[in-house]
Every structure is written in structure tokens, then in C-alpha cells.
Amino acid sequence: MTRVAAVDCGTNSIRLLVADADPGTGELVDLDRRMTIVRLGQGVDRTGRLAPEALERTFAACREYAAVVKELGAQRLRFVATSASRDAENRDEFVRGVLDILGVEPEVITGEQEAEFSFTGATKELTGRDDLTRPYLVVDIGGGSTEFVVGDDRVRAARSVDVGCVRMTERHLVVDGKVTDPPTGRQIAAMRADIEAALDLAERTVPLREAHTLVGLAGSVTTVSAIAQGLPEYDSAAIHHSRVSYDEVREITGRLLRSTHAERAAIGAMHPGRVDVIGAGALVLLAIMERIGAREVVVSEHDILDGIAFHTAAESR
């Protein structure tokens, strides 16, 4: 077992995992796992730049994480940055800040690398299960992008497309600086058209419909699972490897898109940082399920963060 720290900095959230990992056996023992909503991608789709206040929120979380990594004595730290920092003109400012705080440069990975890490994290512990049929389609619905990966023991094809819960919300649901509450039918239709175009793009390189098991990752999917189960608060153990039917996803998506900010905020398992973007995230999931004819989605709490940890442990040997 190798003690490693992994940081995944996305468009909406930044997350830390410190764990003892054995990439050979697929064993991973959490020592600390935490998430902070920093909205790093605030306005990037419109301005092309990381906002000063978004950078400061992210750096504040990095300072907190640096203390945890030091206390737990991780042998190696890897910081992976995804969609927002790929798109930003001033990403050098972001890189310098992370290096100063954590002592490592963030790796601004490609969408394809992001997909490989997500696949590893989501499927490593599914090996040998006879109730799930391969190949898997792993979908990681992030803030700025969604990754699609088809594979069995390894990745066969992967693609990242620019639809995520934050990007879709900012592009289609924000008017005069405020999120429409609830969105209009026209806004939802425009958002859906954008998502369908992205799915067309993904299907050019990834055989989405060949998959037998759909595995869904990240906060939009896990929150839909929590709502489907009626959890009074977020419960990772109950959510991990839960199964949500297509009918449940369709009903929940419709309900979220018809609800007000106050109604969504009152959902017990809802993270405050997801209240305004969960409708868009759920719609992405629904569109994927309809495209491939999936009857259910298997929800995983293990995702790109776990994949980063496994890869980091393997490279340190």
C-alpha cells in the first residue's frame, strides 16, 4: 500500500482524497475525502478567463487541503485540473497559485486523460461482479464537461464534450445575471438541443450504444440517487453502487426543472452549491439514458479522484 494524495479540481468543485492504495489488487483505503464547491469555472464560458473571486475561493480550499496532506503524511501528491482551467486564458495565474500553496503544479489534463482516470476509479472494484455485464459506459457529468468512456478491463474509447451542469446553466438559464427560477420551456428545449448535439459528437468516437451497463459519476448523478432514495441527508454509503431507474431519473429531472430555488434548496441531500445547477446536470443524465436506451444507471461514488490515486500509487513504485 502506498499513501497518496489526489486533488481533482473541476469547474464546480475541488476535491481531496488521501488514501492508502494498492493498484495491483484494486484496494483503496480512505484516510480523508472531502469536497468544496468553489465554482472555479464561474463565467469562463462567457469571458474565457478565471474570475479573481473564483481563484481566491479555490486557493482557500487548497490551503485547507495542504494542511490535511501534511498531517496525514502522503508520500506523493498529484493535482489534476479539468475543464475550466483548460479553457481559461489566465490559467498560468491558477498554476502559480497552486504551486505556491501545495508545492506541485496542477496537471491540466486532456479530456481523454480525464476519461481514463474516471474509468479506472469507477470500475476497478466492479471486477468479478456477475450482476453487471460488460462493457461499461462510464459517464462523468462535471461542471464544464462530460466524459464518456466505454471499456471492459481497459478503456476502448473515450471522449470529452463541453456539456456540464455549470456550463449548461450559465449558457441557457442565466438572464441578466440571475438563474431563471424555474426555467422556461424554451430555455429547457435549447439546453436539451445543446446536450443532444454533444451526444452526437461523442458518438463519433465512442460506441455509446454498445455498452451493457451505464455507470454514472459525480455530483449531479449522486444527488439524483439521493433524491430517488428519499435520503434526509447526503449518505455516501447509501449512494455508492445504488441503482436508479430511467423512470426515476425522468421524474426527478422534470421535478427539478419545474421547481424554484427554495424548493430545491429544501431537499435534505442537496449541497448548497448544487441548487442552481442540479436541473441541468439531471437533464444531461436523462438525455444520455434516452440516447442509449438504458433502463437504469449504476451510481458510483468512486470516480476520477480514485483513478488519480491509483495511477499515482502505480507511478510511485
C-alpha positions, -999 to 999 in steps of 0.1 A, spaced: 0 0 0 12 35 -9 -1 66 8 -10 91 -18 -30 124 -20 -51 132 -50 -67 165 -58 -94 169 -86 -101 205 -94 -131 208 -117 -154 236 -129 -177 235 -99 -158 218 -71 -124 209 -58 -119 175 -40 -92 159 -20 -86 122 -13 -58 109 9 -57 71 8 -35 40 11 -38 24 -24 -27 -8 -40 -31 -6 -77 -23 -43 -81 -53 -55 -60 -76 -26 -65 -77 -20 -28 -80 16 -17 -85 27 20 -97 62 25 -80 83 52 -96 116 42 -121 125 15 -136 160 12 -152 183 -13 -156 221 -15 -177 240 -40 -155 268 -54 -172 274 -88 -137 279 -104 -155 280 -138 -176 310 -129 -181 329 -162 -154 311 -181 -178 301 -209 -186 338 -214 -153 356 -206 -126 330 -213 -109 339 -180 -109 326 -144 -126 353 -122 -104 367 -94 -130 357 -67 -132 322 -82 -94 319 -80 -94 331 -44 -121 305 -34 -100 278 -50 -68 289 -33 -85 290 1 -96 254 -4 -60 245 -14 -46 259 18 -71 238 38 -61 207 18 -23 214 22 -27 211 60 -46 178 57 -20 163 33 9 173 56 -9 160 87 -16 125 71 19 122 56 11 114 20 42 102 1 31 118 -31 6 144 -42 -10 148 -76 -32 177 -85 -53 173 -116 -72 202 -131 -100 197 -156 -124 216 -178 -124 252 -165 -86 255 -164 -83 241 -199 -105 268 -213 -91 299 -194 -67 324 -209 -52 332 -175 -46 296 -164 -10 305 -156 -22 325 -127 -40 294 -114 -9 272 -119 13 296 -99 -11 299 -70 -15 261 -67 23 256 -69 29 282 -41 3 266 -18 7 228 -24 42 226 -39 31 208 -71 20 221 -104 -16 212 -114 -17 189 -144 -41 205 -169 -51 171 -184 -69 165 -216 -105 153 -217 -93 119 -228 -69 116 -198 -98 127 -176 -119 99 -190 -93 73 -184 -89 83 -147 -126 83 -143 -130 48 -158 -102 34 -136 -117 49 -104 -153 38 -112 -147 2 -124 -117 -11 -106 -138 -25 -78 -165 -38 -101 -142 -66 -114 -157 -100 -109 -193 -89 -102 -217 -112 -120 -247 -89 -117 -231 -63 -140 -225 -70 -177 -196 -55 -196 -187 -34 -215 -193 -5 -192 -202 30 -203 -188 54 -176 -202 89 -178 -187 116 -156 -210 146 -156 -189 175 -144 -195 212 -142 -180 222 -175 -177 189 -194 -189 153 -195 -166 124 -201 -178 92 -219 -157 60 -217 -165 26 -230 -144 -3 -218 -143 -37 -201 -110 -44 -183 -95 -14 -201 -106 17 -220 -117 10 -255 -128 45 -265 -132 79 -247 -144 114 -255 -149 146 -235 -176 170 -246 -183 205 -234 -216 200 -216 -218 201 -178 -242 213 -152 -225 247 -147 -218 254 -184 -254 245 -194 -269 266 -166 -248 296 -174 -253 292 -212 -290 287 -212 -306 295 -178 -290 328 -168 -307 360 -177 -294 394 -166 -270 377 -142 -297 356 -125 -307 320 -129 -343 317 -142 -364 302 -114 -378 279 -127 -366 278 -163 -389 283 -192 -399 256 -217 -379 274 -243 -348 275 -222 -350 238 -214 -355 230 -251 -324 250 -260 -304 233 -233 -316 199 -245 -307 207 -281 -271 216 -269 -268 183 -250 -281 162 -280 -255 179 -302 -228 170 -277 -240 134 -277 -238 133 -315 -202 145 -312 -194 118 -285 -209 91 -307 -185 98 -335 -157 82 -315 -173 63 -286 -198 35 -293 -222 45 -266 -249 21 -275 -226 -10 -273 -224 -7 -235 -244 -31 -214 -240 -13 -180 -242 25 -175 -221 38 -146 -227 74 -136 -203 96 -117 -201 130 -100 -224 152 -80 -253 156 -104 -257 118 -106 -251 111 -69 -276 138 -60 -303 123 -82 -297 90 -65 -301 106 -31 -334 122 -42 -346 89 -56 -339 71 -23 -355 99 -3 -324 104 18 -329 130 46 -292 140 41 -264 130 19 -252 95 26 -222 82 6 -226 46 17 -263 45 6 -255 62 -27 -224 42 -37 -235 14 -62 -271 23 -58 -292 19 -90 -316 45 -103 -342 35 -129 -348 55 -161 -384 63 -149 -370 77 -116 -344 98 -135 -371 112 -158 -395 120 -129 -368 137 -108 -354 157 -137 -389 170 -145 -395 179 -109 -361 197 -106 -367 217 -137 -402 228 -125 -391 237 -90 -379 270 -75 -346 277 -59 -362 275 -25 -378 241 -33 -345 226 -45 -326 241 -15 -351 224 8 -341 189 -4 -322 173 25 -294 157 5 -288 188 -17 -255 205 -14 -260 243 -14 -235 247 -42 -257 224 -65 -290 241 -60 -289 262 -91 -271 237 -114 -287 203 -105 -316 207 -130 -291 210 -159 -270 181 -146 -300 158 -142 -311 167 -178 -277 156 -191 -281 123 -173 -316 118 -187 -305 126 -223 -277 100 -220 -301 73 -208 -325 80 -235 -298 80 -262 -285 46 -253 -318 31 -241 -305 25 -205 -331 11 -181 -310 21 -151 -278 38 -140 -254 23 -115 -242 52 -93 -206 53 -82 -190 75 -55 -156 64 -68 -146 83 -98 -117 104 -113 -104 111 -78 -99 74 -71 -84 69 -105 -59 96 -99 -49 79 -66 -45 45 -82 -23 59 -111 -2 80 -86 4 49 -64 14 28 -95 38 55 -107 55 58 -73 66 22 -73 
